[in-house]
Every structure is written in structure tokens, then in C-alpha cells.
Amino acid sequence: MLLSNLQELIAGIYDVRIAHDVYDFLVTDRDRLPVGARGGTAEEELIVAQSPEEGDEVAMSLYLDPEVLERLARANPLQRLHAGNVADWWTALEGVSHFLCVAWNAGHDKPVSLLELEMQAEIDKYVASCWLLRRQFPGYFPAQLRRLLFERTRIDPRAGDRAPLYREASRYAGRFCGRLEQRLTRGARDRQRSMDETVLTELRRFYRLTHARKRELIEEIA
């Protein structure tokens, strides 16, 4: 199943495991969401609630537009990622990234901010897409990927008051992925497998940092 495979892909990259499968939290009918979330228009949305009466328990629902999932079923990016399915791939990937990030941090009693959540999703889009394209096209490095994701992609006008948040998340993620791209490009050119392993170690360490430390690290990048 696509979303479970996508969850496994991201979890494997960062070496983070959770006890839950994303499909157990998936909602494709907005009428089944909490009343306050039914009027949304986004193709992807993670709804998180924490009830004081239930202690530290976190309730989640991941909404994905059923048409997005139908298109992905017809053109599975895990088999071949291309211009015709990359937008839907990023929508689904963002949802799974949000779900995994919240679930993993909740399982370790760590808070996660909206900015951190969006920034991590943008990083995951780049990392997972780069990994997938390199697997599907051995010997090819997708040099245009970072520019497409961080320079040519525009914020949805429907984002409203959250548009500045998304821009800031994209800016931080783009800077971080710029450094990853340099290292991966050098490793691909020199055929240094150890370069990929170094990047993987860095990604796993970054995932576990606090939000404040993540921002500090990115701001230190020349």
C-alpha cells in the first residue's frame, strides 16, 4: 500500500519507528473530520487534538484528498516518479511526513512546533524524492530537484494567514537541502558511497535535534 510504503521509506531514512500505520489514521471524507476541520480546502491536512481529560494522549487524523490517492494509484511514484505525478507525490509525502513527525515526537515526549513540522516535511520531500530518483535512474543525480522544490514552487494562495509560516519553513529547508545537495553531488561525481552514508548520519542526527537547535544549525550554514 502506497502510504505504508512511503511511511516505511521515511522511517528508514531517519531510523525512526512508530507502532502505528498511517492508514489507521487516514480520512478521505471531510465529513468524517472534527466539525471545525470540515470546511477546509487543502488536499492534505493533519488534525491533532489533545484532551486534558485523557492526559498526554494525542489524537490524530490525516486527511488526504481521495482524488490525489486515485491518481497515485494509477501512476505509482514508487515505480516511476515523473513530472505527471510529482505534485501528488509531494502532497502524500507531506501528509505522511507530518503524521510520522508528530507520532514519533509524541512517543518521545517531545513537543513539535508548526514551523518544525512544515520544515521537516519540505526536507523530507527533497530527501525522499532524491533517494527515489537515484534508485530508479542509477547513475543519475537529480540536480534540478532542489530548484524545483524551493525556487519554482509557490505557496498556495489559499494558505491565508499561514503563508508566512510556509515561506519561512521553505527557506530553512531549502538552505539545509542546499548543503545536502552539495555533498550528494560531490559523492555522486566521485563515486564515494561513504558520502551518502555521511549524509544519512547527518539526517538522522538532525531529525532528533530540538526545534531551536535545528534553526541554529541551519543559520550557521554558510
PyMOL commands that set and color helices and strands:
alter all, ss='L'
color gray80, all
select helices_A, chain A and resi 2-14+22-25+30-32+35-37+52-54+66-74+86-107+114-136+145-150+157-190+193-207+211-219
alter helices_A, ss='H'
color red, helices_A
select strands_A, chain A and resi 26-27+44-50+58-64
alter strands_A, ss='S'
color yellow, strands_A
deselect
rebuild
show_as cartoon
